[in-house]
Amino acid sequence: MVLLRHLTVSTNLENNDTGVNSKRKSHVTLRRAFLEEIGNRNTKVPVPPTKTTNVNKHLKPTASVKPVQMDDISMKEENLCQAFSDALLCKIEDIDTEDWENPQLCSDYVKDIYQYLRQLEVDINGRMLRSKFRLLQETLYMCKLQLVGITALLLAFKYEEMFSPNIEDFVYITDNAYTSSQIREMETLVLKELKFELGRPLPLHFLRRVSKAEEVDVEQHILAKYLMELTLVDYDMVHYHPSKVAAAASCLSQKVLGQGKWNLKQQYYTGYTESKVLEVMRHMAQNVMRVNENMTKFTTIKNKYASSKLLKISTIPQLNSKAIQELASPLLGRS
């Protein structure tokens, strides 16, 4: 069956008003292909446009529009307000520019790394252990502190050192108070509670950063390390952030050795002014005087830094100077 459709398109009536001559359309015949499905759809054939309109005939002349004179609002460089951080960077030397060839120093990421360490140190405080388990204060005195301590030491060895001592060595230093299996069980418990997140910011990390920024000598760097290690046995300093402890140690060592004042460059790379670390420096000066005057039994750190390998830094006369005494006097109750 052949489907024939005749389409006749007439445009005479449409073009009467426009004065455009129209032409009669030729008939278009569609033929169905062989075995093609016959449907009820109406197949429309595209018809090329035949109506043309004189566009210029109906258009009204438009009035001439003059462009509006706009003020020059271009932002001139001298009028821009420079950001504070950019203005500060213009005056501060970038201490990482010469480290780009050393992949171990990660110069491309070092600023992000130290920013992340500052975020971590805020989350660490002295109440975390008891608060984590929701324990009563009395429970603290009933727990196995020695077992937790040697287990933490074992984990620290495994995390930092290339060769870790055997677990039998830790059993020996506890005088066989705990077995190796008990230490392993505690090790598993500690790792689970910490979710294997053993990395934490240390004061030494931040001290190396500020020592590099100021290009300090070996004596000043070792003295700052000595001041930091004395804080490990001072319970009143456990709540201070590692970055603040490092900044205070660097500032105090610089003051004791007479190496100048705490400058803008050190403030930028530590994030602390001298006034912000003054309280920590007072505690450090107090620790120095306690050790020097035998007011404490914790003298191991002083003996350690009295060795020639560490420049006998704990025995230098500057640690008995007037600057140390003035800083420590308010905490020692001396006028």
ABEGO torsion letter per residue (X at the ends): XBBBBBBBBBAAAAAAAAGBBBBBBBBBBBBBBBGBBBBABBBBBBBBBABBBBAAAABBBBBBBBBBBBBBABBBAAABBBBAAAAAAAABBBAAAAAAABAAAGAAAAAAAAAAAAAAAAABBAAAAAAAAGBBAAAAAABBAAAAAAAAAAAAAAAABABBBBAAAAAAAAGGABBAAAAAAAAAAAAAAAGGBABBBBAAAAAAAAAAAAGBBAAAAAAAAAAAAAAAABAAAAABBAAAAAAAAAAAAAAAAGAEBBBAAAAAAAGBBAAAAAAAAAAAAAAAAAAAAGABABAAAAAAAABAAAGGAAABAAAABAAAAAAAAAAAGBX
